[in-house]
């Protein structure tokens, strides 16, 4: 069953009516409603194009959080072969909000790391809704070290509201773990590419996305804080999240202009969740292109490229 967002309610009514007519036709084969159904389908396509032609930043947040949007596990299953998951930080525990392991991408050995939100109630609780604890970031550090040691390119898939802010996470050094993960991203002498596939929230995202090349799906978001959190701090009112989303400049289009990301991956009309196979193909092509740009670079050049990329961000911001 299609899950509709708040701004998609008019579309839900049209597609619902079309489905009702199809159900009636299945029950009574003598009914001739083909023209009426075709008319509703055409109207739905037009409305969908209009709704997604110029999404506001807040609506992009809603699309990025859509429960049916492809998650890390879906990309791993589709784009990678011989995936072997590696668990644990060798210190405290395994964090199920972070997936990682060795795999092949286009028959090339790589290390893959990503946030996983889960796709139903049970898995979302198990995955902590994609909010990593310190052991998740320390697991990522372990995998980054391994990639550097064995000269394996690293691909990270970012989809998190932010790092988990719970008491236990703070006791185990959440801030330090995020900082160490970010530092490790800057130190490894292998290609590191990152894709924001849904939400890129705060330092929890930066810890995986301090990469040589960063891509974002067209309707993903990437920001220092969620619109609701920003509104609560600045206006003491979480309901002002629409204004906050505008001010944060968290869309792929804004971030490309500011130089924070390198490329935007186009989504089909209606978002990644409506056309999953096309999304997988587009993301796979983008990853392949980004890795190709870095293939012949020496380790020192990769490290220098990555550091300079982030040191120059303030220059982009001032220019904008």
Backbone as CSV, one residue per row, in Angstrom:
resi,resn,N_x,N_y,N_z,CA_x,CA_y,CA_z,C_x,C_y,C_z
1,UNK,0.836,-1.190,0.000,0.000,0.000,0.000,0.878,1.250,0.000
2,UNK,0.531,2.198,-0.882,1.286,3.438,-0.960,1.021,4.292,0.276
3,UNK,2.085,4.804,0.867,1.948,5.726,1.985,2.140,7.148,1.467
4,UNK,1.148,7.979,1.739,1.155,9.343,1.212,1.594,10.335,2.269
5,UNK,2.362,11.335,1.841,2.764,12.412,2.720,1.640,13.437,2.818
6,UNK,1.767,14.336,3.780,0.706,15.319,4.030,0.362,16.127,2.786
7,UNK,1.375,16.585,2.063,1.103,17.424,0.894,0.630,16.615,-0.316
8,UNK,0.635,15.281,-0.196,0.191,14.414,-1.292,-1.265,13.984,-1.167
9,UNK,-2.006,14.543,-0.219,-3.401,14.121,0.003,-4.280,14.245,-1.243
10,UNK,-4.191,15.345,-2.014,-4.999,15.407,-3.244,-4.674,14.264,-4.204
11,UNK,-3.402,13.892,-4.263,-2.985,12.779,-5.116,-3.551,11.463,-4.591
12,UNK,-3.576,11.309,-3.276,-4.113,10.087,-2.672,-5.582,9.896,-3.046
13,UNK,-6.335,10.988,-3.081,-7.755,10.896,-3.431,-7.940,10.424,-4.868
14,UNK,-7.164,10.980,-5.785,-7.302,10.607,-7.195,-6.879,9.159,-7.418
15,UNK,-5.717,8.778,-6.875,-5.244,7.401,-7.066,-6.146,6.420,-6.343
16,UNK,-6.742,6.841,-5.220,-7.690,5.984,-4.499,-8.939,5.715,-5.319
17,UNK,-9.453,6.763,-5.977,-10.641,6.591,-6.823,-10.352,5.669,-8.003
18,UNK,-9.172,5.825,-8.594,-8.793,4.967,-9.722,-8.708,3.509,-9.283
19,UNK,-8.159,3.262,-8.095,-8.034,1.898,-7.595,-9.403,1.312,-7.263
20,UNK,-10.310,2.139,-6.741,-11.677,1.670,-6.463,-12.361,1.222,-7.748
21,UNK,-12.197,2.001,-8.814,-12.802,1.633,-10.100,-12.207,0.334,-10.628
22,UNK,-10.916,0.165,-10.467,-10.287,-1.089,-10.916,-10.832,-2.281,-10.127
23,UNK,-11.028,-2.081,-8.826,-11.579,-3.154,-7.997,-13.000,-3.512,-8.446
24,UNK,-13.818,-2.490,-8.764,-15.174,-2.747,-9.249,-15.144,-3.505,-10.573
25,UNK,-14.212,-3.134,-11.440,-14.108,-3.797,-12.744,-13.701,-5.254,-12.585
26,UNK,-12.858,-5.538,-11.598,-12.465,-6.928,-11.368,-13.641,-7.764,-10.878
27,UNK,-14.544,-7.132,-10.141,-15.721,-7.834,-9.629,-16.794,-8.006,-10.695
28,UNK,-16.870,-7.050,-11.611,-17.884,-7.095,-12.673,-17.193,-6.858,-14.009
29,UNK,-16.902,-7.922,-14.716,-16.127,-7.827,-15.943,-16.875,-7.108,-17.060
30,UNK,-18.212,-6.953,-16.907,-18.993,-6.280,-17.944,-18.880,-4.759,-17.864
31,UNK,-18.384,-4.260,-16.772,-18.239,-2.807,-16.612,-17.140,-2.285,-17.535
32,UNK,-17.434,-1.210,-18.240,-16.463,-0.596,-19.147,-16.062,0.770,-18.573
33,UNK,-14.978,0.745,-17.803,-14.554,1.985,-17.139,-13.119,2.343,-17.508
34,UNK,-12.660,1.758,-18.597,-11.257,1.956,-18.998,-10.944,3.429,-19.228
35,UNK,-11.845,4.126,-19.914,-11.595,5.540,-20.214,-11.554,6.380,-18.942
36,UNK,-12.463,6.087,-18.008,-12.510,6.852,-16.762,-11.254,6.616,-15.925
37,UNK,-10.812,5.354,-15.873,-9.594,5.032,-15.127,-8.384,5.694,-15.772
38,UNK,-8.317,5.648,-17.102,-7.203,6.266,-17.815,-7.160,7.774,-17.558
39,UNK,-8.340,8.376,-17.493,-8.418,9.813,-17.207,-7.909,10.140,-15.824
40,UNK,-8.287,9.317,-14.847,-7.813,9.532,-13.475,-6.307,9.310,-13.372
41,UNK,-5.814,8.284,-14.063,-4.376,8.014,-14.042,-3.594,9.180,-14.640
42,UNK,-4.077,9.727,-15.737,-3.416,10.867,-16.366,-3.439,12.085,-15.448
43,UNK,-4.570,12.272,-14.780,-4.692,13.398,-13.845,-3.714,13.232,-12.681
44,UNK,-3.560,11.983,-12.210,-2.640,11.702,-11.102,-1.194,11.982,-11.505
45,UNK,-0.830,11.584,-12.722,0.537,11.820,-13.205,0.820,13.315,-13.282
46,UNK,-0.128,14.064,-13.807,0.041,15.518,-13.922,0.180,16.162,-12.550
47,UNK,-0.686,15.749,-11.617,-0.640,16.321,-10.269,0.673,15.976,-9.573
48,UNK,1.148,14.730,-9.754,2.410,14.315,-9.143,3.564,15.179,-9.660
49,UNK,3.569,15.431,-10.963,4.611,16.279,-11.551,4.546,17.691,-10.985
50,UNK,3.339,18.206,-10.795,3.170,19.556,-10.253,3.634,19.630,-8.799
51,UNK,3.301,18.600,-8.013,3.670,18.593,-6.603,5.179,18.548,-6.415
52,UNK,5.865,17.796,-7.277,7.312,17.608,-7.117,8.145,18.558,-7.977
53,UNK,7.477,19.447,-8.720,8.210,20.359,-9.597,9.022,21.375,-8.809
54,UNK,8.516,21.802,-7.667,9.199,22.840,-6.893,8.932,22.615,-5.403
55,UNK,9.512,21.553,-4.853,9.289,21.219,-3.447,9.950,22.243,-2.537
56,UNK,9.245,22.634,-1.492,9.845,23.504,-0.484,10.842,22.686,0.344
57,UNK,11.769,23.344,1.045,12.708,22.597,1.890,12.010,21.699,2.902
58,UNK,10.903,22.152,3.489,10.215,21.311,4.464,9.623,20.073,3.806
59,UNK,9.072,20.248,2.611,8.514,19.084,1.912,9.633,18.116,1.513
60,UNK,10.799,18.646,1.194,11.925,17.757,0.906,12.306,16.952,2.154
61,UNK,12.208,17.582,3.329,12.455,16.845,4.577,11.483,15.682,4.706
62,UNK,10.221,15.941,4.382,9.212,14.885,4.480,9.508,13.750,3.507
63,UNK,9.907,14.097,2.286,10.231,13.066,1.296,11.461,12.280,1.740
64,UNK,12.466,12.968,2.267,13.696,12.301,2.728,13.411,11.302,3.842
65,UNK,12.349,11.567,4.618,12.000,10.698,5.743,10.922,9.669,5.395
66,UNK,10.499,9.628,4.145,9.408,8.720,3.758,9.748,7.287,4.177
67,UNK,8.821,6.608,4.846,9.118,5.249,5.347,9.435,4.237,4.256
68,UNK,8.979,4.493,3.028,9.242,3.554,1.939,10.497,3.901,1.139
69,UNK,11.169,4.968,1.517,12.387,5.359,0.799,13.439,4.257,0.955
70,UNK,14.163,3.920,-0.110,15.185,2.866,0.013,16.211,3.200,1.086
71,UNK,16.562,2.196,1.865,17.511,2.366,2.950,18.843,1.705,2.599
72,UNK,19.791,1.835,3.504,21.134,1.302,3.282,21.117,-0.174,2.885
73,UNK,20.351,-0.981,3.597,20.324,-2.415,3.320,19.821,-2.698,1.908
74,UNK,18.908,-1.857,1.408,18.382,-2.045,0.054,19.467,-1.774,-0.987
75,UNK,20.258,-0.729,-0.772,21.346,-0.420,-1.706,22.415,-1.507,-1.674
76,UNK,22.721,-2.006,-0.484,23.728,-3.063,-0.373,23.262,-4.319,-1.115
77,UNK,22.006,-4.674,-0.918,21.460,-5.873,-1.566,21.441,-5.746,-3.086
78,UNK,21.240,-4.518,-3.577,21.065,-4.306,-5.020,22.370,-4.001,-5.749
79,UNK,23.213,-3.166,-5.166,24.392,-2.657,-5.875,25.676,-3.432,-5.594
80,UNK,25.689,-4.208,-4.519,26.924,-4.858,-4.103,26.773,-6.376,-4.141
81,UNK,27.863,-7.045,-4.383,27.883,-8.510,-4.354,28.887,-8.965,-3.308
82,UNK,28.731,-10.215,-2.885,29.638,-10.843,-1.906,29.777,-10.003,-0.635
83,UNK,28.685,-9.376,-0.226,28.743,-8.547,0.988,28.941,-9.434,2.218
84,UNK,29.979,-9.117,2.970,30.276,-9.830,4.216,30.233,-8.829,5.364
85,UNK,29.182,-8.872,6.184,29.080,-7.894,7.276,30.124,-8.142,8.351
86,UNK,30.639,-7.070,8.910,31.585,-7.124,10.017,30.960,-6.385,11.198
87,UNK,30.983,-7.004,12.367,30.233,-6.472,13.513,31.158,-6.088,14.654
88,UNK,30.683,-5.140,15.467,31.347,-4.819,16.724,32.464,-3.803,16.611
89,UNK,32.692,-3.105,17.739,33.772,-2.121,17.783,34.995,-2.649,18.518
90,UNK,34.979,-3.927,18.913,36.061,-4.571,19.660,36.319,-3.878,21.008
91,UNK,35.270,-3.223,21.501,35.435,-2.506,22.752,34.210,-2.656,23.654
92,UNK,33.018,-2.442,23.086,31.817,-2.477,23.919,30.727,-3.377,23.353
93,UNK,30.306,-3.104,22.094,29.190,-3.876,21.539,29.101,-3.630,20.039
94,UNK,28.105,-4.261,19.427,27.797,-3.992,18.022,26.594,-3.064,17.962
95,UNK,26.692,-2.016,17.176,25.602,-1.056,17.019,24.858,-1.371,15.729
96,UNK,23.594,-1.764,15.859,22.816,-2.168,14.684,22.351,-0.993,13.841
97,UNK,22.548,0.233,14.313,22.211,1.406,13.501,23.241,1.634,12.402
98,UNK,24.391,0.981,12.522,25.467,1.122,11.530,25.747,-0.235,10.904
99,UNK,25.623,-0.292,9.579,25.987,-1.489,8.828,27.370,-1.278,8.230
100,UNK,28.124,-2.346,8.109,29.426,-2.221,7.479,30.035,-3.563,7.170
101,UNK,30.899,-3.575,6.186,31.563,-4.822,5.839,32.318,-4.698,4.529
102,UNK,32.749,-5.855,4.031,33.480,-5.941,2.765,32.514,-6.418,1.692
103,UNK,32.665,-5.876,0.496,31.800,-6.287,-0.608,32.515,-6.016,-1.925
104,UNK,31.820,-6.319,-3.013,32.321,-5.964,-4.338,31.341,-4.988,-4.984
105,UNK,31.898,-3.927,-5.553,31.100,-2.980,-6.324,31.642,-2.969,-7.739
106,UNK,30.802,-3.347,-8.697,31.268,-3.509,-10.086,32.487,-4.420,-10.134
107,UNK,32.428,-5.473,-9.310,33.475,-6.501,-9.211,34.778,-5.968,-8.610
108,UNK,34.716,-4.823,-7.962,35.898,-4.237,-7.320,35.742,-4.352,-5.809
109,UNK,36.715,-4.911,-5.093,36.587,-5.018,-3.631,36.518,-3.630,-2.986
110,UNK,35.579,-3.455,-2.091,35.406,-2.174,-1.396,34.984,-2.438,0.043
111,UNK,35.049,-1.389,0.854,34.438,-1.407,2.182,33.219,-0.509,2.128
112,UNK,32.085,-1.019,2.619,30.834,-0.260,2.629,30.409,-0.013,4.073
113,UNK,30.039,1.230,4.379,29.575,1.610,5.718,28.332,2.473,5.549
114,UNK,27.316,2.254,6.372,26.130,3.089,6.250,25.212,3.022,7.452
115,UNK,24.366,4.035,7.561,23.321,4.042,8.583,22.110,3.258,8.070
116,UNK,21.491,2.509,8.942,20.278,1.761,8.586,19.165,2.095,9.574
117,UNK,18.024,2.572,9.037,16.900,2.990,9.885,15.931,1.848,10.207
118,UNK,15.879,0.828,9.347,14.871,-0.219,9.501,13.634,0.113,8.692
119,UNK,12.820,-0.910,8.402,11.659,-0.691,7.532,10.330,-1.114,8.135
120,UNK,10.321,-1.562,9.377,9.069,-1.835,10.085,9.325,-1.580,11.570
121,UNK,8.287,-1.725,12.376,8.418,-1.356,13.782,9.548,-2.114,14.473
122,UNK,9.588,-3.427,14.256,10.606,-4.248,14.920,12.017,-3.845,14.496
123,UNK,12.242,-3.710,13.193,13.589,-3.403,12.716,13.980,-1.962,13.039
124,UNK,13.009,-1.062,13.083,13.341,0.327,13.439,13.795,0.434,14.877
125,UNK,13.165,-0.327,15.745,13.601,-0.331,17.147,14.991,-0.964,17.258
126,UNK,15.185,-2.082,16.554,16.493,-2.752,16.576,17.588,-1.836,16.040
127,UNK,17.271,-1.078,14.990,18.258,-0.197,14.357,18.316,1.180,15.021
128,UNK,17.490,1.385,16.040,17.450,2.663,16.764,17.165,3.826,15.810
129,UNK,16.327,3.551,14.798,15.894,4.560,13.830,17.075,5.243,13.124
130,UNK,18.168,4.486,12.997,19.337,5.015,12.294,20.200,5.949,13.116
131,UNK,19.932,6.055,14.414,20.728,6.934,15.280,21.832,6.118,15.949
132,UNK,23.055,6.340,15.504,24.177,5.527,15.972,24.630,5.929,17.370
133,UNK,25.097,4.945,18.116,25.728,5.150,19.420,27.250,5.176,19.223
134,UNK,28.022,5.466,20.273,29.480,5.532,20.107,30.078,4.277,19.485
135,UNK,29.552,3.119,19.863,30.110,1.874,19.317,29.897,1.763,17.809
136,UNK,28.868,2.433,17.279,28.661,2.454,15.832,29.766,3.217,15.130
137,UNK,30.122,4.362,15.676,31.190,5.156,15.072,32.541,4.484,15.264
138,UNK,32.708,3.796,16.386,33.979,3.082,16.602,34.070,1.853,15.695
139,UNK,32.942,1.256,15.378,32.947,0.190,14.373,33.358,0.753,13.019
140,UNK,32.841,1.930,12.680,33.203,2.560,11.417,34.698,2.868,11.367
141,UNK,35.256,3.342,12.479,36.697,3.623,12.540,37.497,2.346,12.270
142,UNK,37.057,1.258,12.854,37.738,-0.029,12.655,37.723,-0.425,11.177
143,UNK,36.581,-0.215,10.521,36.460,-0.573,9.107,37.274,0.378,8.227
144,UNK,37.315,1.650,8.593,38.128,2.614,7.842,39.611,2.262,7.946
145,UNK,40.036,1.868,9.135,41.422,1.432,9.333,41.736,0.220,8.454
146,UNK,40.808,-0.724,8.425,41.005,-1.935,7.641,41.085,-1.605,6.152
147,UNK,40.218,-0.701,5.696,40.235,-0.293,4.290,41.569,0.334,3.918
148,UNK,42.096,1.155,4.809,43.377,1.817,4.561,44.509,0.786,4.510
149,UNK,44.447,-0.188,5.405,45.502,-1.200,5.491,45.545,-2.065,4.237
150,UNK,44.374,-2.394,3.688,44.311,-3.310,2.548,44.021,-2.585,1.225
151,UNK,44.120,-1.242,1.254,43.978,-0.440,0.039,42.623,-0.672,-0.648
152,UNK,41.562,-0.600,0.137,40.218,-0.788,-0.389,39.467,0.545,-0.380
153,UNK,38.859,0.954,-1.493,38.042,2.166,-1.502,36.892,2.033,-0.504
154,UNK,36.456,3.164,0.038,35.367,3.178,1.021,34.160,3.909,0.437
155,UNK,32.991,3.302,0.595,31.725,3.919,0.179,30.838,4.025,1.412
156,UNK,30.362,5.223,1.710,29.477,5.393,2.855,28.111,5.873,2.389
157,UNK,27.076,5.341,3.012,25.691,5.714,2.718,25.102,6.338,3.975
158,UNK,24.761,7.602,3.896,24.338,8.372,5.065,22.820,8.512,5.093
159,UNK,22.227,8.123,6.211,20.776,8.265,6.393,20.471,8.218,7.889
160,UNK,20.605,9.352,8.543,20.413,9.395,9.994,19.837,10.732,10.426
161,UNK,18.920,10.733,11.398,18.462,12.005,11.962,19.557,12.693,12.759
162,UNK,20.570,11.914,13.161,21.671,12.409,13.979,22.141,11.313,14.910
163,UNK,23.245,11.539,15.569,23.749,10.561,16.533,22.798,10.459,17.717
164,UNK,22.737,9.281,18.321,21.827,9.055,19.445,22.250,9.896,20.655
165,UNK,21.325,10.697,21.223,21.687,11.594,22.322,21.383,11.039,23.707
166,UNK,21.229,9.739,23.842,20.837,9.141,25.123,21.947,9.183,26.169
167,UNK,21.549,8.953,27.408,22.471,9.026,28.540,23.632,8.037,28.381
168,UNK,23.314,6.792,28.011,24.366,5.783,27.858,25.366,6.158,26.787
169,UNK,24.872,6.726,25.677,25.768,7.132,24.587,26.705,8.237,25.049
170,UNK,26.174,9.170,25.821,27.025,10.256,26.330,28.061,9.712,27.311
171,UNK,27.653,8.756,28.134,28.591,8.167,29.094,29.739,7.438,28.396
172,UNK,29.456,6.871,27.226,30.490,6.118,26.507,31.256,6.993,25.510
173,UNK,31.070,8.303,25.564,31.888,9.214,24.755,31.376,9.440,23.356
174,UNK,30.112,9.800,23.228,29.524,10.001,21.910,30.276,11.059,21.093
175,UNK,30.525,12.216,21.689,31.193,13.305,20.951,32.591,12.894,20.505
176,UNK,33.314,12.221,21.409,34.665,11.785,21.076,34.651,10.769,19.940
177,UNK,33.680,9.863,19.963,33.598,8.839,18.918,33.297,9.468,17.559
178,UNK,32.405,10.453,17.528,32.085,11.151,16.277,33.318,11.890,15.764
179,UNK,34.014,12.574,16.673,35.214,13.323,16.274,36.290,12.381,15.739
180,UNK,36.470,11.232,16.394,37.480,10.267,15.946,37.128,9.691,14.574
181,UNK,35.848,9.448,14.341,35.419,8.929,13.042,35.667,9.955,11.947
182,UNK,35.340,11.214,12.235,35.594,12.293,11.272,37.089,12.414,10.991
183,UNK,37.888,12.344,12.054,39.339,12.418,11.915,39.866,11.268,11.069
184,UNK,39.356,10.078,11.298,39.821,8.911,10.549,39.485,9.046,9.065
185,UNK,38.322,9.614,8.763,37.958,9.857,7.358,38.993,10.748,6.676
186,UNK,39.524,11.711,7.415,40.509,12.641,6.858,41.892,12.005,6.711
187,UNK,42.143,10.910,7.407,43.491,10.342,7.462,43.741,9.216,6.475
188,UNK,42.713,8.503,6.036,42.942,7.299,5.235,43.399,7.658,3.823
189,UNK,44.326,6.855,3.293,44.902,7.120,1.985,44.254,6.335,0.865
190,UNK,42.959,6.102,0.950,42.213,5.403,-0.101,41.030,6.270,-0.507
191,UNK,40.466,6.053,-1.698,39.300,6.837,-2.113,38.131,6.653,-1.143
192,UNK,37.495,7.757,-0.794,36.338,7.731,0.101,35.232,8.549,-0.541
193,UNK,34.128,7.887,-0.876,32.981,8.577,-1.476,31.750,8.335,-0.613
194,UNK,30.885,9.331,-0.581,29.719,9.264,0.293,28.469,9.695,-0.467
195,UNK,27.352,9.054,-0.145,26.065,9.428,-0.729,25.062,9.661,0.399
196,UNK,24.427,10.832,0.416,23.339,11.118,1.349,22.078,10.558,0.713
197,UNK,21.571,9.446,1.233,20.437,8.773,0.596,19.093,9.169,1.213
198,UNK,19.137,9.814,2.382,17.894,10.239,3.037,18.151,11.475,3.864
199,UNK,18.273,11.288,5.164,18.613,12.386,6.052,20.105,12.388,6.371
200,UNK,20.705,13.566,6.334,22.066,13.719,6.811,22.022,14.645,8.004
201,UNK,21.967,14.088,9.193,21.737,14.881,10.384,22.984,15.110,11.217
202,UNK,23.439,16.347,11.288,24.434,16.811,12.249,25.753,16.039,12.147
203,UNK,26.501,16.017,13.271,27.791,15.336,13.292,27.670,13.854,13.045
204,UNK,26.506,13.288,13.343,26.285,11.873,13.082,26.409,11.526,11.617
205,UNK,26.125,12.510,10.741,26.297,12.318,9.306,27.701,12.678,8.857
206,UNK,28.233,13.789,9.385,29.571,14.245,9.005,30.619,13.173,9.299
207,UNK,30.409,12.387,10.362,31.361,11.340,10.746,31.551,10.294,9.653
208,UNK,30.594,10.164,8.738,30.709,9.228,7.616,30.930,9.960,6.294
209,UNK,30.601,11.249,6.253,30.568,11.971,4.978,31.721,12.947,4.807
210,UNK,32.788,12.796,5.582,33.984,13.617,5.379,34.804,12.932,4.289
211,UNK,34.309,13.057,3.063,34.788,12.235,1.955,35.413,13.069,0.838
212,UNK,36.134,12.375,-0.057,36.677,13.042,-1.236,35.574,13.553,-2.146
213,UNK,34.528,12.758,-2.287,33.404,13.140,-3.129,32.108,12.834,-2.366
214,UNK,31.183,13.787,-2.409,29.899,13.630,-1.721,28.772,13.875,-2.713
215,UNK,27.842,12.949,-2.775,26.657,13.103,-3.622,25.412,13.064,-2.747
216,UNK,24.368,13.698,-3.226,23.078,13.669,-2.525,21.980,13.306,-3.506
217,UNK,21.086,12.449,-3.073,19.868,12.261,-3.844,19.089,13.568,-3.854
218,UNK,18.396,13.831,-4.928,17.756,15.119,-5.173,16.859,15.602,-4.035
219,UNK,16.147,14.674,-3.410,15.217,15.063,-2.342,15.707,14.642,-0.958
220,UNK,17.015,14.437,-0.825,17.593,14.204,0.494,17.888,15.549,1.159
221,UNK,18.202,15.513,2.450,18.543,16.738,3.178,19.798,16.484,4.010
222,UNK,20.555,17.563,4.250,21.836,17.452,4.960,22.008,18.736,5.755
223,UNK,22.042,18.622,7.074,22.018,19.835,7.889,22.651,19.602,9.252
224,UNK,23.055,20.708,9.892,23.663,20.652,11.217,22.654,20.263,12.292
225,UNK,21.361,20.439,12.017,20.312,20.135,12.985,19.007,19.934,12.227
226,UNK,18.077,19.204,12.806,16.780,19.025,12.165,15.994,20.331,12.200
227,UNK,15.079,20.557,11.268,14.254,21.774,11.307,13.483,21.916,12.613
228,UNK,12.983,20.790,13.155,12.236,20.849,14.418,13.143,21.279,15.567
229,UNK,14.371,20.727,15.597,15.312,21.089,16.646,15.725,22.543,16.547
230,UNK,15.972,23.006,15.320,16.342,24.399,15.109,15.216,25.330,15.544
231,UNK,13.984,24.998,15.189,12.836,25.832,15.554,12.655,25.882,17.070
232,UNK,12.892,24.752,17.730,12.745,24.706,19.194,13.768,25.608,19.878
233,UNK,14.973,25.680,19.318,16.035,26.492,19.913,15.836,27.976,19.609
234,UNK,15.593,28.294,18.332,15.534,29.698,17.928,14.215,30.378,18.270
235,UNK,13.108,29.638,18.090,11.798,30.255,18.302,11.031,29.658,19.484
236,UNK,11.651,28.681,20.150,10.979,27.989,21.253,9.653,27.383,20.808
237,UNK,9.587,27.008,19.527,8.344,26.490,18.966,8.681,25.549,17.816
238,UNK,8.533,24.235,18.051,8.869,23.239,17.029,7.979,23.346,15.798
239,UNK,6.808,23.994,15.943,5.896,24.125,14.812,6.419,25.089,13.744
240,UNK,7.475,25.815,14.061,8.063,26.721,13.072,9.134,26.008,12.238
241,UNK,8.966,24.677,12.099,9.970,23.898,11.377,10.033,24.281,9.896
242,UNK,8.936,24.781,9.320,8.974,25.188,7.918,9.915,26.371,7.719
243,UNK,9.813,27.354,8.615,10.710,28.501,8.537,12.161,28.075,8.776
244,UNK,12.350,27.157,9.721,13.700,26.668,10.020,14.289,25.937,8.813
245,UNK,13.490,25.108,8.145,13.968,24.366,6.977,14.427,25.331,5.879
246,UNK,13.706,26.435,5.716,14.099,27.443,4.730,15.445,28.072,5.100
247,UNK,15.597,28.406,6.396,16.797,29.112,6.846,18.036,28.226,6.830
248,UNK,17.873,26.924,7.047,19.021,26.020,7.181,19.729,25.725,5.857
249,UNK,19.052,25.954,4.747,19.622,25.664,3.424,20.114,24.222,3.369
250,UNK,19.213,23.319,3.645,19.552,21.907,3.796,19.286,21.054,2.563
251,UNK,18.825,21.661,1.462,18.505,20.880,0.275,19.762,20.596,-0.549
252,UNK,19.673,19.603,-1.400,20.806,19.257,-2.260,21.172,20.431,-3.167
253,UNK,20.172,21.155,-3.627,20.419,22.279,-4.534,21.201,23.396,-3.824
254,UNK,20.803,23.708,-2.596,21.521,24.725,-1.821,22.956,24.286,-1.532
255,UNK,23.113,23.037,-1.122,24.426,22.541,-0.715,25.381,22.392,-1.891
256,UNK,24.857,22.102,-3.060,25.694,22.072,-4.270,26.193,23.481,-4.572
257,UNK,25.321,24.466,-4.426,25.703,25.854,-4.664,26.761,26.321,-3.663
258,UNK,26.649,25.853,-2.431,27.592,26.250,-1.384,28.899,25.467,-1.432
259,UNK,28.959,24.433,-2.261,30.178,23.649,-2.369,30.327,22.566,-1.320
260,UNK,29.260,22.304,-0.560,29.319,21.265,0.476,29.284,19.873,-0.158
261,UNK,28.525,19.734,-1.249,28.462,18.453,-1.950,28.967,18.653,-3.378
262,UNK,29.242,17.539,-4.052,29.827,17.610,-5.389,28.845,17.319,-6.505
263,UNK,27.826,16.531,-6.224,26.863,16.219,-7.280,25.498,15.892,-6.698
264,UNK,24.476,16.118,-7.514,23.100,15.793,-7.145,22.649,14.623,-8.010
265,UNK,22.105,13.607,-7.379,21.589,12.431,-8.099,20.097,12.635,-8.308
266,UNK,19.686,12.724,-9.547,18.284,12.997,-9.876,17.390,11.842,-9.446
267,UNK,16.259,12.186,-8.835,15.240,11.200,-8.483,14.101,11.276,-9.489
268,UNK,13.452,10.155,-9.732,12.290,10.137,-10.606,11.154,10.927,-9.975
269,UNK,10.220,11.377,-10.789,9.085,12.153,-10.287,8.343,11.345,-9.229
270,UNK,8.128,11.958,-8.073,7.464,11.255,-6.985,8.418,10.759,-5.923
271,UNK,9.728,10.877,-6.171,10.696,10.494,-5.160,11.254,9.096,-5.330
272,UNK,12.333,8.823,-4.611,13.040,7.544,-4.721,12.150,6.362,-4.377
273,UNK,11.184,6.554,-3.468,10.349,5.445,-3.005,9.363,4.964,-4.065
274,UNK,9.038,5.810,-5.037,8.090,5.405,-6.082,8.775,4.665,-7.227
275,UNK,10.067,4.886,-7.389,10.788,4.270,-8.511,12.120,3.743,-7.985
276,UNK,12.060,2.700,-7.207,13.234,2.211,-6.495,14.330,1.725,-7.443
277,UNK,13.975,0.966,-8.473,14.987,0.409,-9.376,15.745,1.516,-10.096
278,UNK,15.030,2.560,-10.509,15.701,3.682,-11.164,16.635,4.397,-10.192
279,UNK,16.208,4.481,-8.931,17.038,5.115,-7.909,18.312,4.322,-7.679
280,UNK,18.187,3.000,-7.555,19.371,2.160,-7.356,20.361,2.339,-8.508
281,UNK,19.838,2.369,-9.728,20.694,2.521,-10.902,21.407,3.870,-10.889
282,UNK,20.669,4.933,-10.554,21.256,6.278,-10.542,22.335,6.402,-9.468
283,UNK,22.078,5.841,-8.291,23.061,5.891,-7.209,24.293,5.069,-7.582
284,UNK,24.080,3.898,-8.153,25.199,3.063,-8.577,26.072,3.767,-9.606
285,UNK,25.428,4.444,-10.556,26.195,5.182,-11.576,27.005,6.313,-10.950
286,UNK,26.393,7.003,-9.976,27.086,8.116,-9.324,28.293,7.617,-8.527
287,UNK,28.120,6.521,-7.803,29.237,5.956,-7.035,30.368,5.542,-7.972
288,UNK,30.000,4.881,-9.060,31.004,4.456,-10.023,31.774,5.629,-10.606
289,UNK,31.062,6.707,-10.930,31.707,7.888,-11.514,32.637,8.558,-10.502
290,UNK,32.202,8.650,-9.246,33.029,9.290,-8.221,34.293,8.476,-7.953
291,UNK,34.154,7.156,-7.893,35.342,6.311,-7.689,36.308,6.427,-8.863
292,UNK,35.762,6.521,-10.062,36.603,6.628,-11.253,37.444,7.903,-11.221
293,UNK,36.875,8.985,-10.692,37.603,10.251,-10.594,38.816,10.140,-9.670
294,UNK,38.757,9.187,-8.728,39.793,9.102,-7.688,40.758,7.937,-7.882
295,UNK,40.485,7.093,-8.860,41.202,5.823,-8.989,42.716,5.983,-9.092
296,UNK,43.186,6.922,-9.879,44.624,7.030,-10.146,45.359,7.953,-9.183
297,UNK,44.675,8.446,-8.157,45.322,9.379,-7.223,46.127,8.617,-6.168
298,UNK,47.301,9.140,-5.844,48.151,8.548,-4.809,47.554,8.799,-3.428
299,UNK,47.914,7.978,-2.437,47.367,8.159,-1.082,47.519,9.582,-0.540
300,UNK,48.705,10.166,-0.686,48.913,11.530,-0.184,48.030,12.537,-0.905
301,UNK,47.818,12.313,-2.195,46.961,13.215,-2.970,45.501,13.104,-2.528
302,UNK,45.072,11.895,-2.215,43.699,11.689,-1.736,43.483,12.377,-0.392
303,UNK,44.461,12.241,0.498,44.363,12.883,1.817,44.350,14.401,1.663
304,UNK,45.236,14.907,0.818,45.323,16.351,0.589,44.036,16.874,-0.052
305,UNK,43.506,16.143,-1.010,42.264,16.514,-1.695,41.099,16.611,-0.703
306,UNK,41.046,15.641,0.180,39.945,15.582,1.158,40.047,16.727,2.164
307,UNK,41.233,16.948,2.672,41.424,18.016,3.656,41.132,19.386,3.042
308,UNK,41.633,19.600,1.825,41.426,20.893,1.177,39.958,21.144,0.878
309,UNK,39.256,20.083,0.546,37.825,20.205,0.262,37.085,20.823,1.449
310,UNK,37.405,20.362,2.638,36.687,20.850,3.819,37.262,22.160,4.349
311,UNK,38.544,22.389,4.155,39.130,23.662,4.570,38.601,24.824,3.726
312,UNK,38.171,24.535,2.508,37.696,25.593,1.612,36.203,25.870,1.710
313,UNK,35.505,25.143,2.563,34.049,25.325,2.645,33.653,26.737,3.049
314,UNK,34.399,27.356,3.958,34.082,28.714,4.379,34.160,29.698,3.221
315,UNK,35.082,29.471,2.290,35.212,30.342,1.129,33.955,30.277,0.274
316,UNK,33.406,29.062,0.101,32.170,28.908,-0.666,31.039,29.654,0.031
317,UNK,30.978,29.496,1.374,29.898,30.130,2.134,29.920,31.632,2.001
318,UNK,31.132,32.235,2.028,31.252,33.691,1.918,30.877,34.147,0.527
319,UNK,31.266,33.347,-0.456,30.949,33.719,-1.845,29.452,33.701,-2.091
320,UNK,28.746,32.736,-1.442,27.300,32.619,-1.635,26.576,33.784,-0.985
